[in-house]
Amino acid sequence: MGHQQLLLIILATFIVIFAIVIGIKLFVANSVESNRDQVISDLVQLSSDAQAYYKRQSQYGGGAGSYEGWSIPGYFSKYDAGKIKVKIQGKGSKVVLTGTGNETGKNGKGKVRVRAVVTPTGTTINVTN
C-alpha cells in the first residue's frame, strides 16, 4: 500500500508542475498578443489622425495636401505599450509609423514591431515581429 501512495504522490506532482508550465506559457503568449494588438490599434488611430491632417486646410490647422508639419501627440512619444516613431517621406506625401512594443515578438529575439505606411488613400499595416 505504501508504494502505491508514493507513486500517486509523484504522479500528482508531475501533473501540477505540467499545469503550471502550460499556464505560464499561455500567459506569456497572451501578453505578447495583447501588446501587439495595442500597438496596432494605436497606429491605426494615429494614421487616421494623419490622414485628417493631410485633408484639412491649412487655415484650420491642417496640411492642405501634405503631411509636413504633422506630429504625433505627446502622449504617444512614450507610453505604456512601447515607442512609436514617425518619418514623413516623399516630400510630405506619406508617413511611416513604426511601433515597437514592450514584449518579445514572434521570433523570440526582438520586441514586437509593427509598421504602418499612411498615404492619402489608405493605410498599410505590416507586423514584422
Backbone as JSON Lines, residues from 0, in Angstrom:
{"i":0,"aa":"M","n":[0.82,-1.19,0.0],"ca":[0.0,0.0,0.0],"c":[0.87,1.26,0.0]}
{"i":1,"aa":"G","n":[2.02,1.25,0.62],"ca":[2.91,2.4,0.69],"c":[3.48,2.79,-0.65]}
{"i":2,"aa":"H","n":[3.82,1.81,-1.49],"ca":[4.38,2.11,-2.81],"c":[3.33,2.75,-3.71]}
{"i":3,"aa":"Q","n":[2.11,2.29,-3.59],"ca":[1.04,2.83,-4.42],"c":[0.78,4.3,-4.07]}
{"i":4,"aa":"Q","n":[0.78,4.66,-2.79],"ca":[0.57,6.04,-2.36],"c":[1.73,6.92,-2.81]}
{"i":5,"aa":"L","n":[2.94,6.44,-2.71],"ca":[4.11,7.19,-3.15],"c":[4.05,7.45,-4.65]}
{"i":6,"aa":"L","n":[3.64,6.44,-5.4],"ca":[3.5,6.59,-6.85],"c":[2.44,7.62,-7.21]}
{"i":7,"aa":"L","n":[1.33,7.63,-6.49],"ca":[0.26,8.6,-6.72],"c":[0.72,10.03,-6.39]}
{"i":8,"aa":"I","n":[1.5,10.17,-5.33],"ca":[2.01,11.5,-4.97],"c":[2.97,12.0,-6.05]}
{"i":9,"aa":"I","n":[3.84,11.14,-6.54],"ca":[4.76,11.54,-7.62],"c":[4.0,11.9,-8.88]}
{"i":10,"aa":"L","n":[3.01,11.12,-9.24],"ca":[2.19,11.41,-10.42],"c":[1.44,12.73,-10.27]}
{"i":11,"aa":"A","n":[0.88,12.97,-9.11],"ca":[0.16,14.23,-8.86],"c":[1.11,15.42,-8.94]}
{"i":12,"aa":"T","n":[2.34,15.25,-8.44],"ca":[3.34,16.33,-8.51],"c":[3.68,16.65,-9.96]}
{"i":13,"aa":"F","n":[3.86,15.65,-10.8],"ca":[4.15,15.89,-12.21],"c":[2.99,16.59,-12.91]}
{"i":14,"aa":"I","n":[1.79,16.21,-12.59],"ca":[0.62,16.84,-13.2],"c":[0.53,18.31,-12.8]}
{"i":15,"aa":"V","n":[0.77,18.63,-11.55],"ca":[0.73,20.01,-11.09],"c":[1.84,20.83,-11.76]}
{"i":16,"aa":"I","n":[3.04,20.3,-11.84],"ca":[4.15,21.02,-12.49],"c":[3.84,21.24,-13.96]}
{"i":17,"aa":"F","n":[3.3,20.24,-14.63],"ca":[2.93,20.38,-16.03],"c":[1.87,21.47,-16.2]}
{"i":18,"aa":"A","n":[0.88,21.5,-15.35],"ca":[-0.18,22.52,-15.43],"c":[0.38,23.93,-15.21]}
{"i":19,"aa":"I","n":[1.33,24.07,-14.29],"ca":[1.93,25.38,-14.04],"c":[2.73,25.85,-15.25]}
{"i":20,"aa":"V","n":[3.51,24.96,-15.85],"ca":[4.31,25.32,-17.03],"c":[3.4,25.74,-18.18]}
{"i":21,"aa":"I","n":[2.34,24.99,-18.43],"ca":[1.4,25.34,-19.5],"c":[0.74,26.68,-19.21]}
{"i":22,"aa":"G","n":[0.36,26.92,-17.98],"ca":[-0.25,28.19,-17.6],"c":[0.67,29.37,-17.84]}
{"i":23,"aa":"I","n":[1.94,29.23,-17.5],"ca":[2.9,30.31,-17.71],"c":[3.08,30.58,-19.2]}
{"i":24,"aa":"K","n":[3.17,29.52,-20.0],"ca":[3.33,29.71,-21.46],"c":[2.11,30.41,-22.06]}
{"i":25,"aa":"L","n":[0.92,30.06,-21.63],"ca":[-0.29,30.7,-22.13],"c":[-0.34,32.16,-21.71]}
{"i":26,"aa":"F","n":[0.08,32.46,-20.5],"ca":[0.09,33.84,-20.02],"c":[1.04,34.69,-20.85]}
{"i":27,"aa":"V","n":[2.24,34.18,-21.12],"ca":[3.23,34.93,-21.91],"c":[2.72,35.15,-23.33]}
{"i":28,"aa":"A","n":[2.14,34.11,-23.94],"ca":[1.62,34.24,-25.31],"c":[0.5,35.29,-25.36]}
{"i":29,"aa":"N","n":[-0.36,35.3,-24.37],"ca":[-1.44,36.27,-24.32],"c":[-0.89,37.68,-24.13]}
{"i":30,"aa":"S","n":[0.14,37.82,-23.35],"ca":[0.76,39.12,-23.11],"c":[1.36,39.69,-24.39]}
{"i":31,"aa":"V","n":[2.03,38.84,-25.17],"ca":[2.63,39.27,-26.43],"c":[1.55,39.7,-27.42]}
{"i":32,"aa":"E","n":[0.51,38.9,-27.57],"ca":[-0.58,39.24,-28.49],"c":[-1.29,40.52,-28.06]}
{"i":33,"aa":"S","n":[-1.48,40.7,-26.78],"ca":[-2.12,41.9,-26.26],"c":[-1.28,43.14,-26.58]}
{"i":34,"aa":"N","n":[0.03,43.04,-26.4],"ca":[0.92,44.15,-26.71],"c":[0.9,44.47,-28.2]}
{"i":35,"aa":"R","n":[0.94,43.43,-29.03],"ca":[0.9,43.63,-30.48],"c":[-0.41,44.3,-30.9]}
{"i":36,"aa":"D","n":[-1.53,43.83,-30.34],"ca":[-2.83,44.42,-30.66],"c":[-2.91,45.88,-30.23]}
{"i":37,"aa":"Q","n":[-2.32,46.22,-29.08],"ca":[-2.33,47.6,-28.6],"c":[-1.53,48.5,-29.54]}
{"i":38,"aa":"V","n":[-0.37,48.04,-29.97],"ca":[0.46,48.83,-30.89],"c":[-0.27,49.02,-32.22]}
{"i":39,"aa":"I","n":[-0.88,47.97,-32.74],"ca":[-1.63,48.07,-34.0],"c":[-2.78,49.07,-33.85]}
{"i":40,"aa":"S","n":[-3.52,48.97,-32.77],"ca":[-4.64,49.88,-32.53],"c":[-4.16,51.34,-32.48]}
{"i":41,"aa":"D","n":[-3.05,51.59,-31.81],"ca":[-2.53,52.95,-31.73],"c":[-2.04,53.46,-33.08]}
{"i":42,"aa":"L","n":[-1.44,52.58,-33.88],"ca":[-1.0,53.0,-35.21],"c":[-2.19,53.32,-36.11]}
{"i":43,"aa":"V","n":[-3.25,52.55,-35.99],"ca":[-4.46,52.84,-36.77],"c":[-5.04,54.19,-36.36]}
{"i":44,"aa":"Q","n":[-5.09,54.45,-35.07],"ca":[-5.59,55.74,-34.58],"c":[-4.73,56.89,-35.1]}
{"i":45,"aa":"L","n":[-3.41,56.73,-35.03],"ca":[-2.5,57.78,-35.5],"c":[-2.58,57.97,-37.01]}
{"i":46,"aa":"S","n":[-2.77,56.88,-37.74],"ca":[-2.88,57.01,-39.2],"c":[-4.15,57.77,-39.57]}
{"i":47,"aa":"S","n":[-5.21,57.55,-38.84],"ca":[-6.45,58.29,-39.07],"c":[-6.24,59.78,-38.78]}
{"i":48,"aa":"D","n":[-5.52,60.07,-37.7],"ca":[-5.22,61.45,-37.35],"c":[-4.35,62.11,-38.43]}
{"i":49,"aa":"A","n":[-3.37,61.36,-38.95],"ca":[-2.5,61.9,-40.0],"c":[-3.29,62.18,-41.28]}
{"i":50,"aa":"Q","n":[-4.18,61.27,-41.65],"ca":[-4.99,61.49,-42.85],"c":[-5.92,62.69,-42.7]}
{"i":51,"aa":"A","n":[-6.45,62.89,-41.51],"ca":[-7.3,64.06,-41.26],"c":[-6.47,65.34,-41.39]}
{"i":52,"aa":"Y","n":[-5.24,65.32,-40.88],"ca":[-4.35,66.47,-41.0],"c":[-4.05,66.75,-42.48]}
{"i":53,"aa":"Y","n":[-3.8,65.71,-43.24],"ca":[-3.49,65.84,-44.67],"c":[-4.64,66.51,-45.42]}
{"i":54,"aa":"K","n":[-5.87,66.14,-45.1],"ca":[-7.04,66.63,-45.83],"c":[-7.54,67.99,-45.34]}
{"i":55,"aa":"R","n":[-7.18,68.38,-44.12],"ca":[-7.64,69.64,-43.55],"c":[-6.88,70.81,-44.18]}
{"i":56,"aa":"Q","n":[-7.59,71.88,-44.43],"ca":[-6.99,73.09,-44.98],"c":[-6.04,73.72,-43.97]}
{"i":57,"aa":"S","n":[-5.02,74.43,-44.47],"ca":[-4.01,75.0,-43.59],"c":[-4.58,76.04,-42.63]}
{"i":58,"aa":"Q","n":[-5.6,76.8,-43.06],"ca":[-6.18,77.81,-42.18],"c":[-6.91,77.17,-40.99]}
{"i":59,"aa":"Y","n":[-7.2,75.88,-41.08],"ca":[-7.84,75.15,-39.98],"c":[-6.85,74.25,-39.24]}
{"i":60,"aa":"G","n":[-5.57,74.47,-39.45],"ca":[-4.54,73.72,-38.74],"c":[-4.16,72.41,-39.4]}
{"i":61,"aa":"G","n":[-4.38,72.3,-40.7],"ca":[-4.06,71.07,-41.41],"c":[-2.87,71.22,-42.33]}
{"i":62,"aa":"G","n":[-2.65,70.21,-43.12],"ca":[-1.51,70.2,-44.02],"c":[-1.84,70.61,-45.44]}
{"i":63,"aa":"A","n":[-3.12,70.71,-45.78],"ca":[-3.57,71.13,-47.11],"c":[-2.91,70.3,-48.2]}
{"i":64,"aa":"G","n":[-3.01,68.98,-48.09],"ca":[-2.46,68.11,-49.12],"c":[-1.03,67.67,-48.86]}
{"i":65,"aa":"S","n":[-0.56,67.82,-47.64],"ca":[0.79,67.39,-47.28],"c":[0.8,66.93,-45.82]}
{"i":66,"aa":"Y","n":[1.7,66.0,-45.54],"ca":[1.87,65.54,-44.16],"c":[2.92,66.35,-43.42]}
{"i":67,"aa":"E","n":[3.61,67.25,-44.12],"ca":[4.64,68.08,-43.49],"c":[4.02,68.88,-42.34]}
{"i":68,"aa":"G","n":[4.68,68.82,-41.2],"ca":[4.19,69.55,-40.03],"c":[3.36,68.7,-39.08]}
{"i":69,"aa":"W","n":[2.97,67.5,-39.53],"ca":[2.18,66.64,-38.64],"c":[3.11,65.92,-37.69]}
{"i":70,"aa":"S","n":[2.69,65.8,-36.46],"ca":[3.46,65.04,-35.47],"c":[2.48,64.31,-34.56]}
{"i":71,"aa":"I","n":[3.0,63.29,-33.92],"ca":[2.13,62.52,-33.03],"c":[1.91,63.29,-31.74]}
{"i":72,"aa":"P","n":[0.77,63.1,-31.11],"ca":[0.54,63.77,-29.82],"c":[1.6,63.35,-28.8]}
{"i":73,"aa":"G","n":[1.88,64.22,-27.86],"ca":[2.92,63.97,-26.86],"c":[2.73,62.68,-26.09]}
{"i":74,"aa":"Y","n":[1.48,62.27,-25.9],"ca":[1.2,61.03,-25.17],"c":[1.87,59.83,-25.82]}
{"i":75,"aa":"F","n":[1.91,59.8,-27.15],"ca":[2.43,58.64,-27.87],"c":[3.95,58.62,-27.98]}
{"i":76,"aa":"S","n":[4.61,59.71,-27.62],"ca":[6.07,59.7,-27.72],"c":[6.68,58.69,-26.75]}
{"i":77,"aa":"K","n":[6.04,58.5,-25.61],"ca":[6.46,57.43,-24.69],"c":[5.22,57.02,-23.9]}
{"i":78,"aa":"Y","n":[4.76,55.83,-24.16],"ca":[3.57,55.36,-23.47],"c":[3.76,53.91,-23.06]}
{"i":79,"aa":"D","n":[2.79,53.37,-22.35],"ca":[2.95,52.06,-21.71],"c":[3.2,50.9,-22.67]}
{"i":80,"aa":"A","n":[2.65,50.97,-23.88],"ca":[2.77,49.83,-24.8],"c":[4.11,49.78,-25.53]}
{"i":81,"aa":"G","n":[4.9,50.85,-25.51],"ca":[6.19,50.84,-26.2],"c":[6.56,52.21,-26.72]}
{"i":82,"aa":"K","n":[7.09,52.25,-27.95],"ca":[7.5,53.51,-28.57],"c":[6.96,53.57,-29.99]}
{"i":83,"aa":"I","n":[6.66,54.77,-30.45],"ca":[6.23,54.98,-31.83],"c":[7.1,56.06,-32.45]}
{"i":84,"aa":"K","n":[7.65,55.76,-33.61],"ca":[8.48,56.72,-34.34],"c":[7.77,57.12,-35.63]}
{"i":85,"aa":"V","n":[7.98,58.36,-36.06],"ca":[7.33,58.91,-37.25],"c":[8.39,59.37,-38.24]}
{"i":86,"aa":"K","n":[8.2,59.01,-39.52],"ca":[9.02,59.53,-40.61],"c":[8.08,60.01,-41.7]}
{"i":87,"aa":"I","n":[8.23,61.26,-42.09],"ca":[7.45,61.8,-43.2],"c":[8.34,61.7,-44.43]}
{"i":88,"aa":"Q","n":[7.82,61.0,-45.46],"ca":[8.62,60.73,-46.65],"c":[7.94,61.26,-47.9]}
{"i":89,"aa":"G","n":[8.67,61.21,-48.99],"ca":[8.13,61.57,-50.31],"c":[7.65,63.0,-50.38]}
{"i":90,"aa":"K","n":[8.41,63.93,-49.82],"ca":[8.06,65.35,-49.83],"c":[6.67,65.58,-49.24]}
{"i":91,"aa":"G","n":[6.39,64.88,-48.16],"ca":[5.13,65.07,-47.46],"c":[3.97,64.26,-48.0]}
{"i":92,"aa":"S","n":[4.26,63.3,-48.89],"ca":[3.16,62.53,-49.49],"c":[2.82,61.25,-48.74]}
{"i":93,"aa":"K","n":[3.67,60.83,-47.79],"ca":[3.33,59.66,-46.98],"c":[4.04,59.72,-45.64]}
{"i":94,"aa":"V","n":[3.47,58.98,-44.69],"ca":[4.02,58.91,-43.34],"c":[4.28,57.45,-43.03]}
{"i":95,"aa":"V","n":[5.44,57.16,-42.44],"ca":[5.75,55.81,-42.0],"c":[5.8,55.84,-40.47]}
{"i":96,"aa":"L","n":[4.9,55.08,-39.86],"ca":[4.85,54.96,-38.4],"c":[5.42,53.61,-38.02]}
{"i":97,"aa":"T","n":[6.36,53.59,-37.1],"ca":[6.94,52.34,-36.63],"c":[6.68,52.22,-35.13]}
{"i":98,"aa":"G","n":[5.93,51.2,-34.75],"ca":[5.62,50.96,-33.35],"c":[6.42,49.78,-32.83]}
{"i":99,"aa":"T","n":[7.1,49.98,-31.72],"ca":[7.86,48.92,-31.09],"c":[7.26,48.68,-29.71]}
{"i":100,"aa":"G","n":[6.82,47.46,-29.47],"ca":[6.18,47.13,-28.2],"c":[7.19,46.8,-27.11]}
{"i":101,"aa":"N","n":[6.66,46.43,-25.96],"ca":[7.49,46.08,-24.8],"c":[7.77,44.59,-24.69]}
{"i":102,"aa":"E","n":[6.97,43.77,-25.35],"ca":[7.08,42.32,-25.22],"c":[7.99,41.74,-26.32]}
{"i":103,"aa":"T","n":[8.56,40.58,-26.06],"ca":[9.36,39.89,-27.05],"c":[8.45,39.33,-28.12]}
{"i":104,"aa":"G","n":[8.83,39.52,-29.39],"ca":[7.97,39.15,-30.51],"c":[7.99,37.68,-30.86]}
{"i":105,"aa":"K","n":[7.49,37.39,-32.08],"ca":[7.32,36.02,-32.55],"c":[8.62,35.24,-32.63]}
{"i":106,"aa":"N","n":[9.7,35.9,-33.08],"ca":[10.95,35.18,-33.27],"c":[11.72,34.96,-31.97]}
{"i":107,"aa":"G","n":[11.27,35.55,-30.88],"ca":[11.91,35.35,-29.6],"c":[13.18,36.16,-29.39]}
{"i":108,"aa":"K","n":[13.56,36.97,-30.36],"ca":[14.81,37.73,-30.25],"c":[14.55,39.22,-30.05]}
{"i":109,"aa":"G","n":[13.63,39.78,-30.8],"ca":[13.38,41.21,-30.73],"c":[12.01,41.52,-30.15]}
{"i":110,"aa":"K","n":[11.75,42.78,-29.97],"ca":[10.47,43.24,-29.44],"c":[9.39,43.19,-30.52]}
{"i":111,"aa":"V","n":[8.14,43.25,-30.08],"ca":[7.01,43.35,-31.0],"c":[7.23,44.58,-31.87]}
{"i":112,"aa":"R","n":[7.07,44.42,-33.18],"ca":[7.33,45.53,-34.1],"c":[6.27,45.56,-35.19]}
{"i":113,"aa":"V","n":[5.66,46.74,-35.37],"ca":[4.6,46.92,-36.35],"c":[4.9,48.19,-37.14]}
{"i":114,"aa":"R","n":[4.69,48.13,-38.45],"ca":[4.97,49.27,-39.32],"c":[3.7,49.64,-40.06]}
{"i":115,"aa":"A","n":[3.37,50.92,-40.09],"ca":[2.2,51.42,-40.81],"c":[2.65,52.48,-41.8]}
{"i":116,"aa":"V","n":[2.24,52.31,-43.07],"ca":[2.53,53.3,-44.1],"c":[1.22,54.0,-44.42]}
{"i":117,"aa":"V","n":[1.19,55.31,-44.17],"ca":[-0.02,56.11,-44.33],"c":[0.1,56.94,-45.59]}
{"i":118,"aa":"T","n":[-0.85,56.79,-46.49],"ca":[-0.94,57.6,-47.71],"c":[-2.3,58.3,-47.68]}
{"i":119,"aa":"P","n":[-2.52,59.24,-48.59],"ca":[-3.82,59.92,-48.59],"c":[-5.01,58.98,-48.84]}
{"i":120,"aa":"T","n":[-4.78,57.87,-49.48],"ca":[-5.89,56.96,-49.83],"c":[-6.05,55.77,-48.88]}
{"i":121,"aa":"G","n":[-5.1,55.55,-47.97],"ca":[-5.24,54.41,-47.07],"c":[-4.01,54.17,-46.23]}
{"i":122,"aa":"T","n":[-4.11,53.12,-45.45],"ca":[-3.02,52.74,-44.55],"c":[-2.71,51.26,-44.74]}
{"i":123,"aa":"T","n":[-1.43,50.95,-44.79],"ca":[-0.99,49.56,-44.87],"c":[-0.25,49.23,-43.58]}
{"i":124,"aa":"I","n":[-0.73,48.19,-42.89],"ca":[-0.12,47.76,-41.63],"c":[0.63,46.47,-41.89]}
{"i":125,"aa":"N","n":[1.89,46.41,-41.41],"ca":[2.72,45.23,-41.58],"c":[3.33,44.86,-40.23]}
{"i":126,"aa":"V","n":[3.02,43.67,-39.75],"ca":[3.59,43.17,-38.5],"c":[4.89,42.47,-38.84]}
{"i":127,"aa":"T","n":[6.0,43.01,-38.33],"ca":[7.3,42.43,-38.66],"c":[7.83,41.51,-37.58]}
{"i":128,"aa":"N","n":[7.31,41.61,-36.37],"ca":[7.72,40.67,-35.32],"c":[6.65,40.6,-34.26]}
